Amino acid sequence: MGNYTKKWLSNWMKKQNILEGIIAEVLEIPPEDLSAETEKKLDADDLLRLCAYLHIRPELIPLEF
C-alpha cells in the first residue's frame, strides 16, 4: 500500500497510544514496513492483517488527509 495509508495508520496508532514496534512484533511484520518515515511499502496482506488486529475496516481509511 502507498505511503499515505501508512501515514494514516501511523497517526491513528499514535492517537490510540499503540506502539508500532509492538504491532510489528505481534504480527511479524518488519518494523520498517509500518513506519511512515520509510519508503518501503506495506503489502495488501499485511495491511489487512494490521486492520484486523486494530479493528479498523480498511474501506474506511480515507483516501486523502
C-alpha positions as CSV (number, residue, x, y, z in Angstrom):
1,M,0.0,0.0,0.0
2,G,1.1,3.5,-0.5
3,N,2.9,5.8,1.9
4,Y,-0.4,7.7,2.5
5,T,-2.0,4.7,4.0
6,K,1.0,4.1,6.3
7,K,0.9,7.7,7.4
8,W,-2.8,7.5,8.2
9,L,-2.4,4.2,10.2
10,S,0.7,5.6,12.0
11,N,-1.2,8.7,13.1
12,W,-4.2,6.6,14.2
13,M,-1.9,4.3,16.2
14,K,-0.2,7.3,17.9
15,K,-3.6,8.7,18.8
16,Q,-4.5,5.4,20.4
17,N,-1.1,5.1,22.1
18,I,-0.3,1.9,20.2
19,L,3.4,1.4,19.5
20,E,4.4,0.3,16.0
21,G,7.2,-1.9,17.4
22,I,4.8,-4.0,19.4
23,I,2.4,-4.4,16.5
24,A,5.3,-5.3,14.2
25,E,6.4,-8.0,16.7
26,V,2.9,-9.4,17.3
27,L,2.0,-9.5,13.6
28,E,5.6,-10.4,12.5
29,I,5.7,-7.5,10.1
30,P,9.1,-5.8,9.7
31,P,9.0,-2.5,11.6
32,E,10.2,-0.5,8.6
33,D,7.1,-1.7,6.7
34,L,4.9,0.0,9.4
35,S,7.0,3.2,9.8
36,A,5.5,6.1,7.8
37,E,9.0,7.6,7.6
38,T,10.3,4.9,5.2
39,E,9.6,4.5,1.6
40,K,9.1,0.7,2.0
41,K,5.5,-0.2,1.0
42,L,3.1,-2.2,3.1
43,D,1.7,-5.1,1.1
44,A,-2.0,-5.8,1.0
45,D,-1.8,-8.9,3.1
46,D,0.0,-7.1,5.9
47,L,-2.4,-4.1,5.6
48,L,-5.4,-6.5,6.1
49,R,-3.8,-8.3,9.0
50,L,-3.0,-4.9,10.6
51,C,-6.5,-3.6,10.1
52,A,-8.0,-6.9,11.5
53,Y,-5.7,-6.7,14.6
54,L,-6.6,-3.0,15.2
55,H,-10.3,-3.5,14.4
56,I,-10.2,-1.0,11.5
57,R,-12.3,-1.5,8.4
58,P,-9.9,-0.9,5.6
59,E,-12.6,0.6,3.4
60,L,-13.0,3.4,6.0
61,I,-9.4,4.6,5.7
62,P,-9.8,8.0,4.0
63,L,-8.3,8.4,0.5
64,E,-6.9,11.9,1.4
65,F,-5.6,13.6,4.5
